[in-house]
Amino acid sequence: MESIRSYFPSGDEYVTEDALKNLRNYKYRAVDKSFLTKYLYRHYWEWAVTLFPRWMAPNLITLTGLSFEIIDVALVLLIMPDLEGPGPAWLYFAFGIGMWLYSTFDNVDGKQARRTGSSSPLGELFDHGCDALNCTIAGIVEASAFGCGISWQTVTIIFMTTASFFFSTWEEYHTGVLYLGYINGPTEILTFAVLACFA
């Protein structure tokens, strides 16, 4: 059994050779059982990817999508820094639009990568890194949309969004497959969150 130290960089290297080898051999595999994805969103995303020029890098699409959520959390910090409402109606509308655009861009980036032949493990790593960051951002935005304030409810919302991402990523690490069930966070729960912002 090889030492765990072989996975940590030393000296001048940022990533070990073993980790680079694993990154090169990585193949993304996912199973998505969601009815919304199968019967509705898949068609929407296939159409949405055609709106992006072929020269646009998939990672730029990912980063642009994340920027919508960063704008949302910046609005929270400017207008509702205590996460308590009620805020202006346009703010909640902006939250819903930001989450919807993030979700759209997050699902289109992989389609763009396949469309342009630029899929890579590094692109997948970047995408999942942005998803991980977005879990916290989305939790803060949702907590403010529900008017939770600085409270245990806010901590619970942020914990739920980050924990669901953590456990699905952990499962993927051990099984080699990202499994999304019939009701999952990136589809049904996000749709509920967007609709809650519009309500």
MDAnalysis code that builds the backbone (N, CA, C; Angstrom):
import MDAnalysis as mda
import numpy as np

u = mda.Universe.empty(597, n_residues=199, atom_resindex=np.repeat(np.arange(199), 3), trajectory=True)
u.add_TopologyAttr("name", ["N", "CA", "C"] * 199)
u.add_TopologyAttr("resid", np.arange(1, 200))
u.add_TopologyAttr("resname", ["MET", "GLU", "SER", "ILE", "ARG", "SER", "TYR", "PHE", "PRO", "SER", "GLY", "ASP", "GLU", "TYR", "VAL", "THR", "GLU", "ASP", "ALA", "LEU", "LYS", "ASN", "LEU", "ARG", "ASN", "TYR", "LYS", "TYR", "ARG", "ALA", "VAL", "ASP", "LYS", "SER", "PHE", "LEU", "THR", "LYS", "TYR", "LEU", "TYR", "ARG", "HIS", "TYR", "TRP", "GLU", "TRP", "ALA", "VAL", "THR", "LEU", "PHE", "PRO", "ARG", "TRP", "MET", "ALA", "PRO", "ASN", "LEU", "ILE", "THR", "LEU", "THR", "GLY", "LEU", "SER", "PHE", "GLU", "ILE", "ILE", "ASP", "VAL", "ALA", "LEU", "VAL", "LEU", "LEU", "ILE", "MET", "PRO", "ASP", "LEU", "GLU", "GLY", "PRO", "GLY", "PRO", "ALA", "TRP", "LEU", "TYR", "PHE", "ALA", "PHE", "GLY", "ILE", "GLY", "MET", "TRP", "LEU", "TYR", "SER", "THR", "PHE", "ASP", "ASN", "VAL", "ASP", "GLY", "LYS", "GLN", "ALA", "ARG", "ARG", "THR", "GLY", "SER", "SER", "SER", "PRO", "LEU", "GLY", "GLU", "LEU", "PHE", "ASP", "HIS", "GLY", "CYS", "ASP", "ALA", "LEU", "ASN", "CYS", "THR", "ILE", "ALA", "GLY", "ILE", "VAL", "GLU", "ALA", "SER", "ALA", "PHE", "GLY", "CYS", "GLY", "ILE", "SER", "TRP", "GLN", "THR", "VAL", "THR", "ILE", "ILE", "PHE", "MET", "THR", "THR", "ALA", "SER", "PHE", "PHE", "PHE", "SER", "THR", "TRP", "GLU", "GLU", "TYR", "HIS", "THR", "GLY", "VAL", "LEU", "TYR", "LEU", "GLY", "TYR", "ILE", "ASN", "GLY", "PRO", "THR", "GLU", "ILE", "LEU", "THR", "PHE", "ALA", "VAL", "LEU", "ALA", "CYS", "PHE", "ALA"])
u.atoms.positions = np.array([
    [0.846, -1.187, 0.000],
    [0.000, 0.000, 0.000],
    [0.884, 1.240, 0.000],
    [0.576, 2.149, -0.928],
    [1.446, 3.316, -0.996],
    [1.073, 4.339, 0.077],
    [2.056, 5.093, 0.438],
    [1.905, 6.064, 1.509],
    [0.986, 7.203, 1.083],
    [0.229, 7.705, 2.040],
    [-0.634, 8.850, 1.770],
    [0.203, 10.083, 1.425],
    [1.448, 10.108, 1.847],
    [2.324, 11.244, 1.548],
    [2.549, 11.409, 0.049],
    [2.402, 10.334, -0.717],
    [2.635, 10.425, -2.157],
    [1.592, 11.303, -2.851],
    [0.482, 11.590, -2.169],
    [-0.556, 12.422, -2.759],
    [-0.408, 13.900, -2.405],
    [0.528, 14.240, -1.544],
    [0.714, 15.622, -1.153],
    [1.972, 16.185, -1.791],
    [1.875, 17.404, -2.358],
    [3.051, 17.995, -2.994],
    [4.119, 18.365, -1.976],
    [5.342, 18.376, -2.449],
    [6.449, 18.807, -1.593],
    [7.353, 19.718, -2.399],
    [7.995, 20.622, -1.721],
    [8.952, 21.493, -2.394],
    [8.294, 22.401, -3.412],
    [8.784, 22.323, -4.663],
    [8.349, 23.234, -5.714],
    [7.088, 22.793, -6.452],
    [6.659, 21.562, -6.269],
    [5.517, 21.090, -7.045],
    [4.198, 21.469, -6.377],
    [3.202, 21.740, -7.209],
    [1.872, 22.065, -6.715],
    [0.994, 20.822, -6.666],
    [1.214, 19.928, -7.609],
    [0.457, 18.689, -7.693],
    [1.459, 17.556, -7.899],
    [1.294, 16.486, -7.154],
    [2.233, 15.363, -7.269],
    [2.049, 14.643, -8.603],
    [3.036, 13.871, -8.979],
    [2.963, 13.080, -10.213],
    [1.831, 12.058, -10.139],
    [1.648, 11.440, -8.963],
    [0.549, 10.478, -8.802],
    [-0.807, 11.147, -9.016],
    [-0.954, 12.333, -8.455],
    [-2.214, 13.055, -8.611],
    [-2.427, 13.458, -10.069],
    [-1.367, 13.869, -10.759],
    [-1.476, 14.211, -12.179],
    [-1.886, 12.999, -13.006],
    [-1.318, 11.845, -12.677],
    [-1.668, 10.613, -13.390],
    [-3.154, 10.307, -13.200],
    [-3.627, 10.439, -11.963],
    [-5.045, 10.197, -11.690],
    [-5.928, 11.198, -12.428],
    [-5.493, 12.450, -12.490],
    [-6.259, 13.478, -13.189],
    [-6.338, 13.166, -14.686],
    [-5.237, 12.738, -15.276],
    [-5.218, 12.392, -16.706],
    [-6.136, 11.205, -17.014],
    [-6.246, 10.271, -16.092],
    [-7.047, 9.061, -16.315],
    [-8.523, 9.223, -15.950],
    [-8.886, 10.359, -15.367],
    [-10.251, 10.573, -14.908],
    [-11.224, 10.631, -16.084],
    [-12.340, 9.945, -15.953],
    [-13.433, 9.986, -16.929],
    [-14.716, 10.292, -16.170],
    [-15.399, 11.340, -16.588],
    [-16.640, 11.730, -15.938],
    [-17.748, 10.761, -16.324],
    [-18.423, 10.219, -15.317],
    [-19.582, 9.355, -15.522],
    [-20.667, 9.797, -14.552],
    [-21.862, 9.947, -15.079],
    [-22.971, 10.387, -14.235],
    [-24.239, 9.632, -14.595],
    [-25.084, 9.458, -13.596],
    [-26.419, 8.895, -13.769],
    [-27.376, 9.914, -13.168],
    [-28.315, 10.393, -13.975],
    [-29.285, 11.378, -13.508],
    [-30.678, 10.798, -13.710],
    [-31.348, 10.459, -12.617],
    [-32.674, 9.836, -12.660],
    [-33.815, 10.859, -12.649],
    [-33.498, 12.143, -12.559],
    [-34.505, 13.188, -12.428],
    [-35.477, 13.207, -13.604],
    [-36.768, 13.225, -13.292],
    [-37.783, 13.340, -14.338],
    [-37.730, 14.720, -14.987],
    [-37.465, 15.758, -14.181],
    [-37.357, 17.102, -14.752],
    [-36.229, 17.176, -15.776],
    [-35.098, 16.560, -15.453],
    [-33.982, 16.554, -16.400],
    [-34.355, 15.787, -17.654],
    [-34.915, 14.613, -17.468],
    [-35.202, 13.720, -18.600],
    [-36.240, 14.299, -19.558],
    [-37.308, 14.880, -19.011],
    [-38.419, 15.295, -19.862],
    [-38.477, 16.789, -20.156],
    [-37.741, 17.603, -19.429],
    [-37.855, 19.048, -19.626],
    [-36.498, 19.721, -19.819],
    [-35.675, 19.679, -18.790],
    [-34.447, 20.472, -18.812],
    [-33.452, 20.024, -19.872],
    [-33.372, 18.736, -20.136],
    [-32.418, 18.244, -21.148],
    [-32.642, 18.953, -22.481],
    [-33.897, 19.117, -22.863],
    [-34.232, 19.782, -24.125],
    [-33.907, 21.275, -24.053],
    [-34.187, 21.871, -22.917],
    [-33.857, 23.289, -22.718],
    [-32.349, 23.506, -22.816],
    [-31.545, 22.646, -22.167],
    [-30.093, 22.802, -22.192],
    [-29.525, 22.561, -23.584],
    [-30.105, 21.605, -24.320],
    [-29.648, 21.363, -25.702],
    [-29.883, 22.603, -26.561],
    [-30.992, 23.283, -26.326],
    [-31.256, 24.524, -27.042],
    [-30.329, 25.636, -26.549],
    [-30.169, 25.764, -25.239],
    [-29.377, 26.855, -24.660],
    [-27.922, 26.821, -25.118],
    [-27.348, 25.640, -25.288],
    [-25.936, 25.564, -25.693],
    [-25.735, 26.170, -27.076],
    [-26.768, 26.162, -27.909],
    [-26.631, 26.740, -29.249],
    [-26.538, 28.262, -29.217],
    [-26.881, 28.877, -28.087],
    [-26.786, 30.330, -27.951],
    [-25.352, 30.799, -27.710],
    [-24.473, 29.881, -27.331],
    [-23.077, 30.221, -27.062],
    [-22.243, 30.007, -28.317],
    [-21.358, 30.969, -28.634],
    [-20.489, 30.755, -29.799],
    [-19.530, 29.595, -29.538],
    [-19.161, 28.894, -30.588],
    [-18.273, 27.732, -30.449],
    [-16.901, 28.115, -29.904],
    [-16.479, 29.360, -30.105],
    [-15.154, 29.764, -29.628],
    [-15.127, 29.990, -28.112],
    [-16.289, 30.053, -27.485],
    [-16.343, 30.328, -26.044],
    [-15.948, 29.083, -25.258],
    [-14.924, 29.229, -24.446],
    [-14.413, 28.102, -23.661],
    [-15.449, 27.656, -22.628],
    [-15.598, 26.351, -22.432],
    [-16.539, 25.848, -21.428],
    [-16.263, 26.409, -20.025],
    [-14.992, 26.571, -19.667],
    [-14.674, 27.112, -18.343],
    [-15.118, 28.567, -18.211],
    [-15.132, 29.305, -19.313],
    [-15.637, 30.678, -19.284],
    [-17.146, 30.673, -19.051],
    [-17.836, 29.707, -19.629],
    [-19.276, 29.564, -19.383],
    [-19.509, 29.257, -17.903],
    [-18.718, 28.350, -17.349],
    [-18.820, 27.995, -15.926],
    [-18.616, 29.226, -15.051],
    [-17.555, 29.969, -15.319],
    [-17.215, 31.149, -14.521],
    [-18.278, 32.237, -14.666],
    [-18.802, 32.408, -15.867],
    [-19.863, 33.395, -16.083],
    [-21.104, 33.013, -15.280],
    [-21.441, 31.729, -15.280],
    [-22.579, 31.271, -14.483],
    [-22.389, 31.549, -13.006],
    [-21.185, 31.272, -12.502],
    [-20.902, 31.540, -11.089],
    [-20.995, 33.032, -10.785],
    [-20.638, 33.872, -11.750],
    [-20.670, 35.322, -11.512],
    [-22.089, 35.810, -11.218],
    [-23.111, 35.150, -11.782],
    [-24.487, 35.538, -11.474],
    [-24.788, 35.334, -9.990],
    [-24.303, 34.251, -9.426],
    [-24.516, 33.991, -8.002],
    [-23.662, 34.916, -7.132],
    [-22.480, 35.255, -7.599],
    [-21.637, 36.207, -6.862],
    [-22.321, 37.570, -6.824],
    [-22.941, 37.963, -7.932],
    [-23.702, 39.218, -7.957],
    [-24.855, 39.142, -6.960],
    [-25.551, 38.011, -6.907],
    [-26.647, 37.842, -5.945],
    [-26.172, 38.027, -4.508],
    [-25.065, 37.385, -4.153],
    [-24.592, 37.495, -2.768],
    [-24.065, 38.908, -2.493],
    [-23.527, 39.584, -3.501],
    [-23.102, 40.980, -3.325],
    [-24.318, 41.864, -3.054],
    [-25.420, 41.602, -3.760],
    [-26.656, 42.348, -3.507],
    [-27.160, 42.107, -2.088],
    [-27.060, 40.866, -1.629],
    [-27.453, 40.554, -0.248],
    [-26.624, 41.382, 0.723],
    [-25.320, 41.386, 0.528],
    [-24.434, 42.103, 1.449],
    [-24.683, 43.605, 1.425],
    [-25.083, 44.146, 0.282],
    [-25.351, 45.582, 0.181],
    [-26.722, 45.966, 0.725],
    [-27.731, 45.158, 0.441],
    [-29.110, 45.544, 0.747],
    [-29.649, 44.893, 2.016],
    [-29.261, 43.642, 2.277],
    [-29.757, 42.915, 3.448],
    [-28.593, 42.248, 4.179],
    [-27.640, 43.023, 4.687],
    [-26.454, 42.405, 5.294],
    [-26.760, 41.541, 6.512],
    [-27.904, 41.770, 7.148],
    [-28.285, 40.950, 8.301],
    [-29.107, 39.727, 7.879],
    [-29.315, 39.558, 6.566],
    [-30.075, 38.445, 5.976],
    [-31.538, 38.430, 6.407],
    [-32.022, 39.570, 6.868],
    [-33.418, 39.671, 7.293],
    [-34.178, 40.556, 6.328],
    [-35.381, 40.182, 6.043],
    [-36.206, 40.947, 5.118],
    [-37.204, 41.794, 5.856],
    [-38.147, 42.276, 5.176],
    [-38.299, 42.020, 3.751],
    [-37.426, 42.964, 2.923],
    [-36.893, 42.430, 1.868],
    [-36.134, 43.234, 0.926],
    [-37.051, 43.683, -0.195],
    [-36.543, 44.509, -1.077],
    [-37.372, 44.929, -2.212],
    [-37.711, 43.736, -3.114],
    [-38.874, 43.776, -3.733],
    [-39.340, 42.656, -4.564],
    [-38.361, 42.336, -5.691],
    [-37.744, 43.372, -6.259],
    [-36.814, 43.127, -7.371],
    [-35.612, 42.294, -6.929],
    [-35.250, 42.389, -5.648],
    [-34.102, 41.642, -5.141],
    [-34.373, 40.132, -5.186],
    [-35.559, 39.732, -4.769],
    [-35.907, 38.310, -4.796],
    [-35.991, 37.801, -6.237],
    [-36.510, 38.659, -7.110],
    [-36.550, 38.312, -8.529],
    [-35.123, 38.115, -9.058],
    [-34.214, 39.011, -8.664],
    [-32.802, 38.892, -9.072],
    [-32.192, 37.599, -8.540],
    [-32.547, 37.211, -7.308],
    [-32.049, 35.945, -6.748],
    [-32.474, 34.773, -7.637],
    [-33.759, 34.741, -7.976],
    [-34.275, 33.650, -8.797],
    [-33.619, 33.603, -10.166],
    [-33.475, 34.764, -10.790],
    [-32.827, 34.830, -12.109],
    [-31.374, 34.379, -12.000],
    [-30.665, 34.846, -10.975],
    [-29.258, 34.468, -10.794],
    [-29.087, 32.970, -10.620],
    [-29.950, 32.364, -9.796],
    [-29.865, 30.910, -9.592],
    [-30.198, 30.149, -10.873],
    [-31.211, 30.621, -11.592],
    [-31.598, 29.954, -12.834],
    [-30.470, 30.035, -13.864],
    [-29.877, 31.220, -13.998],
    [-28.777, 31.370, -14.957],
    [-27.571, 30.532, -14.547],
    [-27.279, 30.500, -13.246],
    [-26.165, 29.658, -12.794],
    [-26.413, 28.203, -13.186],
    [-27.604, 27.722, -12.905],
    [-27.943, 26.335, -13.217],
    [-27.850, 26.069, -14.718],
    [-28.367, 26.995, -15.512],
    [-28.313, 26.835, -16.966],
    [-26.874, 26.779, -17.454],
    [-26.056, 27.741, -17.037],
    [-24.663, 27.783, -17.482],
    [-23.901, 26.557, -16.981],
    [-24.225, 26.108, -15.770],
    [-23.547, 24.940, -15.198],
    [-23.866, 23.673, -15.991],
    [-25.048, 23.587, -16.543],
    [-25.420, 22.408, -17.328],
    [-25.021, 22.522, -18.792],
    [-24.825, 23.734, -19.258],
    [-24.451, 23.947, -20.653],
    [-22.943, 23.818, -20.860],
    [-22.142, 24.097, -19.832],
    [-20.682, 24.091, -20.023],
    [-20.159, 22.735, -20.495],
    [-20.676, 21.658, -19.933],
    [-20.249, 20.323, -20.360],
    [-20.697, 20.012, -21.776],
    [-21.894, 20.476, -22.133],
    [-22.379, 20.272, -23.501],
    [-21.511, 21.052, -24.486],
    [-21.091, 22.246, -24.091],
    [-20.198, 23.044, -24.937],
    [-18.850, 22.340, -25.099],
    [-18.352, 21.755, -24.012],
    [-17.068, 21.043, -24.078],
    [-17.157, 19.867, -25.044],
    [-18.252, 19.130, -24.986],
    [-18.407, 17.995, -25.905],
    [-18.630, 18.477, -27.338],
    [-19.362, 19.575, -27.484],
    [-19.645, 20.125, -28.813],
    [-18.372, 20.609, -29.501],
    [-17.435, 21.136, -28.724],
    [-16.195, 21.684, -29.293],
    [-15.019, 20.730, -29.167],
    [-15.238, 19.553, -28.566],
    [-14.153, 18.587, -28.400],
    [-13.109, 19.032, -27.397],
    [-13.521, 19.836, -26.420],
    [-12.563, 20.356, -25.440],
    [-12.810, 19.828, -24.032],
    [-13.485, 18.693, -23.905],
    [-13.701, 18.084, -22.581],
    [-12.366, 17.695, -21.975],
    [-12.241, 17.931, -20.676],
    [-11.008, 17.538, -19.990],
    [-11.297, 17.323, -18.512],
    [-10.493, 16.498, -17.854],
    [-10.641, 16.328, -16.411],
    [-10.436, 17.645, -15.662],
    [-9.547, 18.493, -16.164],
    [-9.309, 19.778, -15.506],
    [-10.553, 20.664, -15.588],
    [-11.249, 20.610, -16.726],
    [-12.498, 21.362, -16.863],
    [-13.550, 20.872, -15.888],
    [-13.614, 19.561, -15.705],
    [-14.553, 18.981, -14.737],
    [-14.196, 19.403, -13.314],
    [-12.913, 19.429, -13.013],
    [-12.452, 19.869, -11.696],
    [-12.826, 21.331, -11.459],
    [-12.634, 22.164, -12.475],
    [-12.998, 23.581, -12.369],
    [-14.503, 23.721, -12.158],
    [-15.284, 22.964, -12.917],
    [-16.737, 22.997, -12.798],
    [-17.184, 22.605, -11.393],
    [-16.643, 21.513, -10.876],
    [-17.031, 21.074, -9.531],
    [-16.523, 22.027, -8.456],
    [-15.395, 22.672, -8.695],
    [-14.912, 23.689, -7.756],
    [-15.872, 24.861, -7.680],
    [-16.364, 25.307, -8.840],
    [-17.352, 26.391, -8.860],
    [-18.658, 25.946, -8.211],
    [-19.057, 24.692, -8.443],
    [-20.265, 24.159, -7.801],
    [-20.121, 24.165, -6.281],
    [-18.951, 23.781, -5.797],
    [-18.713, 23.753, -4.349],
    [-18.819, 25.155, -3.762],
    [-18.224, 26.123, -4.433],
    [-18.302, 27.511, -3.973],
    [-19.742, 28.005, -4.021],
    [-20.443, 27.650, -5.073],
    [-21.821, 28.089, -5.220],
    [-22.734, 27.539, -4.130],
    [-22.433, 26.371, -3.596],
    [-23.281, 25.815, -2.528],
    [-23.385, 26.772, -1.348],
    [-22.271, 27.340, -0.951],
    [-22.289, 28.297, 0.162],
    [-22.990, 29.581, -0.250],
    [-22.654, 30.079, -1.444],
    [-23.273, 31.316, -1.932],
    [-24.788, 31.146, -2.016],
    [-25.237, 30.051, -2.615],
    [-26.680, 29.813, -2.756],
    [-27.351, 29.691, -1.392],
    [-26.668, 29.082, -0.427],
    [-27.217, 28.982, 0.924],
    [-27.434, 30.346, 1.555],
    [-26.479, 31.241, 1.378],
    [-26.601, 32.606, 1.917],
    [-27.749, 33.338, 1.235],
    [-27.820, 33.222, -0.086],
    [-28.883, 33.890, -0.845],
    [-30.253, 33.355, -0.423],
    [-30.386, 32.033, -0.309],
    [-31.666, 31.450, 0.103],
    [-32.039, 31.869, 1.526],
    [-31.071, 31.875, 2.426],
    [-31.355, 32.282, 3.805],
    [-31.876, 33.714, 3.848],
    [-31.304, 34.587, 3.037],
    [-31.788, 35.971, 3.011],
    [-33.157, 36.049, 2.342],
    [-33.389, 35.229, 1.312],
    [-34.697, 35.229, 0.643],
    [-35.798, 34.781, 1.601],
    [-35.477, 33.842, 2.490],
    [-36.445, 33.383, 3.483],
    [-36.459, 34.265, 4.731],
    [-35.578, 35.274, 4.783],
    [-35.541, 36.188, 5.919],
    [-35.072, 35.546, 7.208],
    [-34.173, 34.588, 7.114],
    [-33.724, 33.835, 8.294],
    [-32.841, 34.648, 9.230],
    [-32.191, 35.680, 8.722],
    [-31.285, 36.450, 9.565],
    [-30.047, 35.641, 9.912],
    [-29.287, 36.163, 10.849],
    [-28.104, 35.451, 11.334],
    [-28.608, 34.510, 12.429],
    [-28.896, 33.269, 12.058],
    [-29.568, 32.356, 12.980],
    [-29.187, 30.914, 12.688],
    [-29.708, 30.013, 13.505],
    [-29.467, 28.590, 13.282],
    [-30.131, 28.120, 11.989],
    [-31.231, 28.798, 11.570],
    [-31.867, 28.424, 10.309],
    [-30.920, 28.679, 9.130],
    [-30.207, 29.796, 9.171],
    [-29.238, 30.111, 8.116],
    [-28.125, 29.081, 8.092],
    [-27.620, 28.748, 9.260],
    [-26.563, 27.732, 9.345],
    [-27.075, 26.405, 8.790],
    [-28.324, 26.062, 9.104],
    [-28.911, 24.813, 8.612],
    [-29.028, 24.817, 7.091],
    [-29.488, 25.922, 6.519],
    [-29.615, 26.018, 5.060],
    [-28.255, 25.874, 4.394],
    [-27.259, 26.589, 4.911],
    [-25.913, 26.504, 4.328],
    [-25.352, 25.094, 4.499],
    [-25.572, 24.497, 5.666],
    [-25.100, 23.127, 5.892],
    [-25.756, 22.155, 4.912],
    [-27.063, 22.297, 4.706],
    [-27.771, 21.381, 3.807],
    [-27.255, 21.500, 2.373],
    [-27.021, 22.732, 1.908],
    [-26.539, 22.885, 0.530],
    [-25.119, 22.350, 0.373],
    [-24.266, 22.618, 1.341],
    [-22.878, 22.149, 1.219],
    [-22.770, 20.650, 1.493],
    [-23.538, 20.137, 2.432],
    [-23.469, 18.707, 2.755],
    [-23.955, 17.850, 1.593],
    [-25.015, 18.281, 0.924],
    [-25.507, 17.486, -0.208],
    [-24.453, 17.415, -1.305],
    [-23.760, 18.517, -1.543],
    [-22.684, 18.500, -2.545],
    [-21.528, 17.619, -2.075],
    [-21.156, 17.773, -0.812],
    [-20.037, 16.995, -0.279],
    [-20.299, 15.494, -0.394],
    [-21.473, 15.059, 0.046],
    [-21.749, 13.621, 0.051],
    [-21.883, 13.046, -1.360],
    [-22.470, 13.806, -2.285],
    [-22.547, 13.285, -3.657],
    [-21.159, 13.227, -4.291],
    [-20.289, 14.186, -3.965],
    [-18.913, 14.161, -4.476],
    [-18.120, 13.034, -3.838],
    [-18.342, 12.805, -2.564],
    [-17.662, 11.712, -1.859],
    [-18.076, 10.363, -2.457],
    [-19.385, 10.240, -2.726],
    [-19.874, 9.012, -3.355],
    [-19.226, 8.825, -4.731],
    [-19.140, 9.909, -5.506],
    [-18.503, 9.817, -6.824],
    [-17.041, 9.404, -6.703],
    [-16.365, 9.929, -5.696],
    [-14.956, 9.581, -5.484],
    [-14.789, 8.073, -5.269],
    [-15.699, 7.486, -4.502],
    [-15.573, 6.061, -4.171],
    [-16.164, 5.125, -5.228],
    [-17.178, 5.585, -5.957],
    [-17.831, 4.703, -6.931],
    [-17.426, 4.990, -8.374],
    [-16.896, 6.182, -8.612],
    [-16.541, 6.576, -9.974],
    [-17.719, 7.085, -10.782],
    [-18.890, 7.216, -10.142],
    [-20.094, 7.679, -10.838],
    [-20.781, 8.739, -9.986],
    [-21.133, 9.871, -10.613],
    [-21.940, 10.882, -9.938],
    [-23.392, 10.465, -10.099],
    [-24.036, 10.093, -9.011],
    [-25.409, 9.604, -9.050],
    [-26.341, 10.693, -8.541],
    [-27.304, 11.061, -9.380],
    [-28.333, 12.018, -8.996],
    [-29.664, 11.284, -9.040],
    [-30.343, 11.232, -7.915],
    [-31.576, 10.463, -7.797],
    [-32.773, 11.136, -8.449],
    [-33.948, 10.568, -8.203],
    [-35.183, 11.085, -8.784],
    [-35.472, 12.501, -8.300],
    [-35.122, 12.773, -7.059],
    [-35.214, 14.129, -6.511],
    [-33.814, 14.475, -6.034],
    [-33.201, 15.471, -6.681],
    [-31.821, 15.803, -6.335],
    [-31.624, 17.308, -6.231],
    [-30.542, 17.692, -5.592],
    [-30.252, 19.101, -5.332],
    [-30.082, 19.963, -6.569],
    [-29.257, 19.531, -7.528],
    [-29.018, 20.397, -8.682],
    [-30.222, 20.570, -9.608],
    [-31.247, 19.767, -9.435],
    [-32.402, 19.882, -10.335],
    [-33.660, 20.284, -9.565],
    [-34.246, 19.350, -8.837],
    [-35.525, 19.622, -8.176],
    [-35.400, 20.658, -7.065],
    [-34.403, 20.518, -6.210],
    [-34.265, 21.453, -5.085],
    [-33.940, 22.849, -5.593],
    [-33.080, 22.939, -6.615],
    [-32.759, 24.246, -7.185],
    [-33.997, 24.860, -7.850],
    [-34.792, 24.037, -8.524],
    [-36.033, 24.535, -9.130],
    [-36.961, 25.078, -8.050],
    [-37.086, 24.358, -6.938],
    [-37.897, 24.832, -5.810],
    [-37.357, 26.161, -5.290],
    [-36.040, 26.277, -5.147],
    [-35.430, 27.509, -4.634],
    [-35.711, 28.685, -5.566],
    [-35.609, 28.454, -6.872],
    [-35.891, 29.518, -7.844],
    [-37.354, 29.936, -7.742],
    [-38.263, 28.968, -7.705],
    [-39.690, 29.279, -7.606],
    [-40.011, 29.999, -6.298],
    [-39.334, 29.624, -5.215],
    [-39.546, 30.299, -3.925],
    [-39.146, 31.766, -4.018],
    [-38.113, 32.066, -4.784],
    [-37.687, 33.462, -4.953],
    [-38.712, 34.264, -5.745],
    [-39.434, 33.603, -6.645],
    [-40.437, 34.299, -7.454],
    [-41.782, 34.413, -6.743],
    [-41.965, 33.642, -5.663],
    [-43.260, 33.634, -4.966],
    [-43.473, 34.894, -4.152],
])
